[in-house]
Amino acid sequence: MSEAATSFEGLLREALAPVEPPAELVERLEGALRSITEMAADELEAWELSAMRDPRNWARPAAAVVVGGTAGAALIVLRARRRTAATTPNLQGLRQAAERAIEDIEREARKLLGDR
């Protein structure tokens, strides 16, 4: 019975091992997130403040803010994660890894916000 348990545990470890997604998938996801962010920004640019007096007109801009913000944040995290994975994997500690991740997120946020 213990042999079956170790065999089962080995099968579980093998089945649940982390798998890196293909580069094509990451590029497609980044492109989709970029286009969603741009569409949300375009939607917000199209609205006039005078139309915002009526609360019935708030749904589309609110949705654009939520969707665009979420897609932008996901794009920032995706780019920062890719950049972190491309650097040396032997960082000298958790603090350095955290500092580098924060710097990458800040850099990507500045790029995205600077584009608009």
BALOBA-1460 file (C-alpha; in Angstrom, 3 decimals):
// residues 116
<rec num="1" residu="m" x="0.000" y="0.000" z="0.000"/>
<rec num="2" residu="s" x="2.854" y="2.431" z="0.676"/>
<rec num="3" residu="e" x="4.277" y="1.676" z="-2.772"/>
<rec num="4" residu="a" x="0.958" y="2.699" z="-4.325"/>
<rec num="5" residu="a" x="0.922" y="5.886" z="-2.238"/>
<rec num="6" residu="t" x="4.428" y="6.893" z="-3.325"/>
<rec num="7" residu="s" x="3.548" y="6.047" z="-6.912"/>
<rec num="8" residu="f" x="0.422" y="8.177" z="-6.640"/>
<rec num="9" residu="e" x="2.396" y="11.059" z="-5.092"/>
<rec num="10" residu="g" x="4.957" y="10.839" z="-7.880"/>
<rec num="11" residu="l" x="2.209" y="10.946" z="-10.479"/>
<rec num="12" residu="l" x="0.673" y="13.976" z="-8.778"/>
<rec num="13" residu="r" x="4.014" y="15.790" z="-8.661"/>
<rec num="14" residu="e" x="4.567" y="15.083" z="-12.328"/>
<rec num="15" residu="a" x="1.053" y="16.164" z="-13.290"/>
<rec num="16" residu="l" x="1.145" y="19.368" z="-11.235"/>
<rec num="17" residu="a" x="4.655" y="20.463" z="-12.208"/>
<rec num="18" residu="p" x="4.749" y="24.092" z="-13.359"/>
<rec num="19" residu="v" x="4.836" y="24.552" z="-17.109"/>
<rec num="20" residu="e" x="6.001" y="27.704" z="-18.859"/>
<rec num="21" residu="p" x="3.554" y="28.907" z="-21.491"/>
<rec num="22" residu="p" x="4.794" y="29.111" z="-25.076"/>
<rec num="23" residu="a" x="6.244" y="32.470" z="-26.140"/>
<rec num="24" residu="e" x="3.535" y="32.827" z="-28.787"/>
<rec num="25" residu="l" x="0.826" y="32.673" z="-26.123"/>
<rec num="26" residu="v" x="2.516" y="35.358" z="-24.046"/>
<rec num="27" residu="e" x="2.830" y="37.611" z="-27.103"/>
<rec num="28" residu="r" x="-0.831" y="37.095" z="-28.039"/>
<rec num="29" residu="l" x="-1.932" y="37.817" z="-24.466"/>
<rec num="30" residu="e" x="0.194" y="40.960" z="-24.354"/>
<rec num="31" residu="g" x="-1.259" y="42.124" z="-27.665"/>
<rec num="32" residu="a" x="-4.810" y="41.494" z="-26.486"/>
<rec num="33" residu="l" x="-4.235" y="43.337" z="-23.207"/>
<rec num="34" residu="r" x="-2.632" y="46.244" z="-25.067"/>
<rec num="35" residu="s" x="-5.579" y="46.525" z="-27.474"/>
<rec num="36" residu="i" x="-8.120" y="46.340" z="-24.621"/>
<rec num="37" residu="t" x="-6.276" y="49.105" z="-22.776"/>
<rec num="38" residu="e" x="-6.182" y="51.266" z="-25.911"/>
<rec num="39" residu="m" x="-9.880" y="50.675" z="-26.650"/>
<rec num="40" residu="a" x="-10.813" y="51.642" z="-23.092"/>
<rec num="41" residu="a" x="-8.713" y="54.804" z="-23.331"/>
<rec num="42" residu="d" x="-10.322" y="55.674" z="-26.675"/>
<rec num="43" residu="e" x="-13.768" y="55.101" z="-25.163"/>
<rec num="44" residu="l" x="-12.978" y="57.470" z="-22.313"/>
<rec num="45" residu="e" x="-11.599" y="60.102" z="-24.690"/>
<rec num="46" residu="a" x="-14.812" y="60.013" z="-26.708"/>
<rec num="47" residu="w" x="-17.027" y="60.955" z="-23.751"/>
<rec num="48" residu="e" x="-17.725" y="64.567" z="-22.954"/>
<rec num="49" residu="l" x="-18.024" y="65.815" z="-19.400"/>
<rec num="50" residu="s" x="-21.327" y="67.531" z="-20.179"/>
<rec num="51" residu="a" x="-22.885" y="64.121" z="-20.903"/>
<rec num="52" residu="m" x="-21.831" y="62.886" z="-17.483"/>
<rec num="53" residu="r" x="-24.497" y="64.946" z="-15.685"/>
<rec num="54" residu="d" x="-27.026" y="62.206" z="-16.294"/>
<rec num="55" residu="p" x="-26.233" y="59.086" z="-14.193"/>
<rec num="56" residu="r" x="-27.609" y="56.863" z="-16.945"/>
<rec num="57" residu="n" x="-24.530" y="57.761" z="-19.004"/>
<rec num="58" residu="w" x="-22.078" y="56.573" z="-16.346"/>
<rec num="59" residu="a" x="-22.128" y="52.857" z="-17.227"/>
<rec num="60" residu="r" x="-19.900" y="52.917" z="-20.317"/>
<rec num="61" residu="p" x="-17.181" y="55.191" z="-18.891"/>
<rec num="62" residu="a" x="-17.200" y="53.263" z="-15.613"/>
<rec num="63" residu="a" x="-16.846" y="49.981" z="-17.486"/>
<rec num="64" residu="a" x="-14.058" y="51.477" z="-19.588"/>
<rec num="65" residu="v" x="-12.200" y="52.574" z="-16.445"/>
<rec num="66" residu="v" x="-12.534" y="49.165" z="-14.804"/>
<rec num="67" residu="v" x="-11.690" y="47.107" z="-17.888"/>
<rec num="68" residu="g" x="-8.912" y="49.412" z="-19.038"/>
<rec num="69" residu="g" x="-7.388" y="49.611" z="-15.581"/>
<rec num="70" residu="t" x="-7.484" y="45.867" z="-15.121"/>
<rec num="71" residu="a" x="-5.991" y="45.196" z="-18.556"/>
<rec num="72" residu="g" x="-3.317" y="47.835" z="-17.984"/>
<rec num="73" residu="a" x="-2.386" y="46.375" z="-14.615"/>
<rec num="74" residu="a" x="-2.255" y="42.865" z="-16.080"/>
<rec num="75" residu="l" x="-0.054" y="44.131" z="-18.904"/>
<rec num="76" residu="i" x="2.316" y="45.756" z="-16.408"/>
<rec num="77" residu="v" x="2.569" y="42.555" z="-14.357"/>
<rec num="78" residu="l" x="3.040" y="40.415" z="-17.469"/>
<rec num="79" residu="r" x="5.857" y="42.579" z="-18.802"/>
<rec num="80" residu="a" x="7.550" y="42.830" z="-15.406"/>
<rec num="81" residu="r" x="7.323" y="39.068" z="-14.916"/>
<rec num="82" residu="r" x="8.806" y="38.405" z="-18.340"/>
<rec num="83" residu="r" x="11.654" y="40.823" z="-17.680"/>
<rec num="84" residu="t" x="12.314" y="39.238" z="-14.280"/>
<rec num="85" residu="a" x="12.353" y="35.751" z="-15.809"/>
<rec num="86" residu="a" x="14.814" y="36.915" z="-18.462"/>
<rec num="87" residu="t" x="17.297" y="38.190" z="-15.863"/>
<rec num="88" residu="t" x="19.583" y="35.982" z="-13.854"/>
<rec num="89" residu="p" x="17.628" y="33.445" z="-11.838"/>
<rec num="90" residu="n" x="20.143" y="33.437" z="-8.968"/>
<rec num="91" residu="l" x="19.173" y="36.610" z="-7.157"/>
<rec num="92" residu="q" x="20.945" y="37.126" z="-3.875"/>
<rec num="93" residu="g" x="17.843" y="37.244" z="-1.785"/>
<rec num="94" residu="l" x="14.192" y="37.890" z="-1.493"/>
<rec num="95" residu="r" x="14.691" y="41.592" z="-0.838"/>
<rec num="96" residu="q" x="16.603" y="42.101" z="-4.094"/>
<rec num="97" residu="a" x="13.972" y="40.145" z="-6.008"/>
<rec num="98" residu="a" x="11.202" y="42.277" z="-4.512"/>
<rec num="99" residu="e" x="13.076" y="45.520" z="-5.248"/>
<rec num="100" residu="r" x="13.676" y="44.465" z="-8.837"/>
<rec num="101" residu="a" x="10.011" y="43.501" z="-9.288"/>
<rec num="102" residu="i" x="8.879" y="46.869" z="-7.932"/>
<rec num="103" residu="e" x="11.291" y="48.697" z="-10.226"/>
<rec num="104" residu="d" x="10.041" y="46.689" z="-13.222"/>
<rec num="105" residu="i" x="6.413" y="47.421" z="-12.374"/>
<rec num="106" residu="e" x="7.201" y="51.103" z="-11.946"/>
<rec num="107" residu="r" x="9.069" y="51.215" z="-15.272"/>
<rec num="108" residu="e" x="6.243" y="49.501" z="-17.153"/>
<rec num="109" residu="a" x="3.617" y="51.743" z="-15.544"/>
<rec num="110" residu="r" x="5.581" y="54.823" z="-16.610"/>
<rec num="111" residu="k" x="5.802" y="53.459" z="-20.171"/>
<rec num="112" residu="l" x="2.070" y="52.818" z="-20.358"/>
<rec num="113" residu="l" x="1.058" y="56.088" z="-18.734"/>
<rec num="114" residu="g" x="3.599" y="58.030" z="-20.762"/>
<rec num="115" residu="d" x="2.084" y="56.733" z="-24.005"/>
<rec num="116" residu="r" x="-1.189" y="58.535" z="-23.311"/>
